[in-house]
Amino acid sequence: MILAIDAGNTRVKWGCHEQGKWLETGVVAHSDVTQLAAKWRSFPSPDWIMISNVAGEGMQRSLAQLLGEFSAQPIWVKPERERAGVKNSYDDPRRLGSDRWCALIAAGQVQPGPVLVANAGTALTVDALTAKGEFIGGLIVPGLRLMLQSLTTGTAHAHASHGEFNVFPTNTLDAIYSGAMQAALGSIERMATALAAREKHPVSCIMSGGAANLLLPHLSVPVREVKHLVLQGLIVLAEQTM
């Protein structure tokens, strides 16, 4: 069994994977991470523990302590120049977030490029993968919640997240919500246009993340939702290491 862990900016996602399928997946806030110990004990002891951590050293220490009772040593994934058919063109490959790296690896297995890999979480990342499997760069944009918070904190529009999407909003709450949505959608669609021009080929998008369901209905590019994209990338890496 493989235990895959994706420690993101605000939440920890995890999944137990065996014989080509997920036995269970889950998510907790950072403050509740200690609750995972009891949950993980309910499964067979993992043969592999794969972790993507972009939440800092404190989270790494917390997870290491929780996982200490297992005989398998955790593998803390670090981006490389090339792995699993994906070439990493970041100026310094090690500086790419491990979550983005895992998502790219998973996307490369799911769908041939050219493709955009979008992960809509606390931040929205939009990464470009060519037909040859080369990651040529990407964007990091504030996620919907962060954009809404930046516009509403300390103002009279604290409930802007309750607005509705409208191309031509006619009230302030809708205007704030729709503005955040358009900024996120525009980031994806402009990257799709740029990648299509570079590759001289139509581009589609693979999307994952907690806010994916809000963006999907409004995108003008072909898009496919793939749940647990980072976790799936961790599974690919584990299977290649076995």
Buried (B, 14 or more C-beta within 10 A) or exposed (E): BBBBBBBBBBBBBBBBBBEEEBBEBEBBEBEEBEEBEEEBEEEEEBBBBBBBBBBEEEBBEBBBEBBEEBEBEBBBBEBBEEBBEBBBBBEEBEEBBBBBBBBBBBBBBBBEBBBBBBBBBBBBBBBBBBEEBBBBBBBEBBBBBBBBBEBBEEEEBEEBBEBEBEEEBEEEBBBBBBBBBBBBBEBBBEBBEBBBEEBEEEBBBBBBBBBBEBBBEBBEBEBBBBEBBBBBBBBBBBBEEE
